[in-house]
Amino acid sequence: MLQARQGNQRDGITGALICRRDIYLQLLEGPGPVVRAAYDRIRRDDRHLDVRLHVTDPVSARLFADWAMLHDPAQSLIWSPDHLTDDRRKDLPPDELRRIFTDLSAAAQHRP
Ligand SMILES: Cc1cc2nc3c(=O)[nH]c(=O)nc-3n(C[C@H](O)[C@H](O)[C@H](O)COP(=O)(O)O)c2cc1C
């Protein structure tokens, strides 16, 4: 996480990382070229298996402007244990993905 935050601070990237067991769902926001470069680094990193790109949206405002990478290890329940073993669930519909991060951003505004 430190490595992610340092890289993101340098590049003007913000976002959020949701972790459940060994599954990560991550939102990166910032200028297109630096976000694409960060995504390429993540994809090259051999600690990651089965990296998938779900949604790329042009946005006018950031959801996590104050976070170099908000870490959400447990607060928001997204996948049940059954879902985690069902490979199809890893391909969530774009609207559901947008809602997950919009909700997390709203909840994060109340965190210290
Ligand atoms: C779960 C996870 C999330 C990561 N998120 C980011 C990130 O948001 N930005 C970033 O620059 N690196 C992130 N990293 C680190 C990259 O995978 C990579 O190790 C780092 O960018 C250095 O890449 P390089 O050795 O090719 O320069 C993440 C690593 C892990 C394990």
The ligand as an SDF file (V2000), in Angstrom:
LIG
                    3D

 31 33  0  0  0  0  0  0  0  0999 V2000
   -3.0730   -4.6530   -4.2920 C   0  0  0  0  0  0  0  0  0  0  0  0
   -2.0470   -3.7320   -4.9380 C   0  0  0  0  0  0  0  0  0  0  0  0
   -2.4390   -2.4750   -5.3840 C   0  0  0  0  0  0  0  0  0  0  0  0
   -1.5190   -1.6130   -6.0000 C   0  0  0  0  0  0  0  0  0  0  0  0
   -1.9210   -0.3740   -6.4020 N   0  0  0  0  0  0  0  0  0  0  0  0
   -1.0280    0.4640   -6.9610 C   0  0  0  0  0  0  0  0  0  0  0  0
   -1.4180    1.7850   -7.3580 C   0  0  0  0  0  0  0  0  0  0  0  0
   -2.5520    2.2050   -7.1770 O   0  0  0  0  0  0  0  0  0  0  0  0
   -0.4840    2.5900   -7.9210 N   0  0  0  0  0  0  0  0  0  0  0  0
    0.8120    2.1810   -8.1060 C   0  0  0  0  0  0  0  0  0  0  0  0
    1.6210    2.9610   -8.6310 O   0  0  0  0  0  0  0  0  0  0  0  0
    1.2080    0.9420   -7.7370 N   0  0  0  0  0  0  0  0  0  0  0  0
    0.3190    0.0820   -7.1610 C   0  0  0  0  0  0  0  0  0  0  0  0
    0.7320   -1.1580   -6.7470 N   0  0  0  0  0  0  0  0  0  0  0  0
    2.1470   -1.5280   -6.9140 C   0  0  0  0  0  0  0  0  0  0  0  0
    2.4130   -1.9870   -8.3400 C   0  0  0  0  0  0  0  0  0  0  0  0
    1.8990   -3.3080   -8.4990 O   0  0  0  0  0  0  0  0  0  0  0  0
    3.9280   -1.9540   -8.6340 C   0  0  0  0  0  0  0  0  0  0  0  0
    4.5790   -2.8630   -7.7780 O   0  0  0  0  0  0  0  0  0  0  0  0
    4.5230   -0.5670   -8.4320 C   0  0  0  0  0  0  0  0  0  0  0  0
    3.7710    0.3940   -9.1260 O   0  0  0  0  0  0  0  0  0  0  0  0
    5.9740   -0.4950   -8.9280 C   0  0  0  0  0  0  0  0  0  0  0  0
    6.0350   -0.9140  -10.2670 O   0  0  0  0  0  0  0  0  0  0  0  0
    7.4500   -1.0130  -11.0510 P   0  0  0  0  0  0  0  0  0  0  0  0
    8.3300   -1.9050  -10.2170 O   0  0  0  0  0  0  0  0  0  0  0  0
    7.0950   -1.6260  -12.3930 O   0  0  0  0  0  0  0  0  0  0  0  0
    7.9480    0.4070  -11.1530 O   0  0  0  0  0  0  0  0  0  0  0  0
   -0.1740   -2.0350   -6.1470 C   0  0  0  0  0  0  0  0  0  0  0  0
    0.2130   -3.2890   -5.6810 C   0  0  0  0  0  0  0  0  0  0  0  0
   -0.7030   -4.1260   -5.0610 C   0  0  0  0  0  0  0  0  0  0  0  0
   -0.2300   -5.4770   -4.5410 C   0  0  0  0  0  0  0  0  0  0  0  0
  1  2  1  0
  2  3  1  0
  2 30  2  0
  3  4  2  0
  4  5  1  0
  4 28  1  0
  5  6  2  0
  6  7  1  0
  6 13  1  0
  7  8  2  0
  7  9  1  0
  9 10  1  0
 10 11  2  0
 10 12  1  0
 12 13  2  0
 13 14  1  0
 14 15  1  0
 14 28  1  0
 15 16  1  0
 16 17  1  0
 16 18  1  0
 18 19  1  0
 18 20  1  0
 20 21  1  0
 20 22  1  0
 22 23  1  0
 23 24  1  0
 24 25  2  0
 24 26  1  0
 24 27  1  0
 28 29  2  0
 29 30  1  0
 30 31  1  0
M  END
$$$$
